């Protein structure tokens, strides 16, 4: 998998970086968990502070655009990120409670 940073914006008011990556891959689109861990390593943050908002692929291309919010603290992330985004990133989406 190849990762390229397309855009980076500091948002000091919300204690986060707003990032857009282009990811090139072979086969199917990588899982949100794989992307989250790869991006966290790339930017030097804990995976628990990184939240993927959107993964967009074009039909037939082995390339995706990934919109990411990387927070300085997990507490701040949980206050700001919508509940459905947190569930998606933590792998509990679709699990009966």
Buried (B, 14 or more C-beta within 10 A) or exposed (E): EEBEEEEEEEEEEBBBBBBBBBBEBEEEBBEBEEBBBBBBEBBEBEBBBBBBBEBEBEEEEBBBBBBBBBBBEEEBBEEBBEEEBBBBBBEEEEEEE
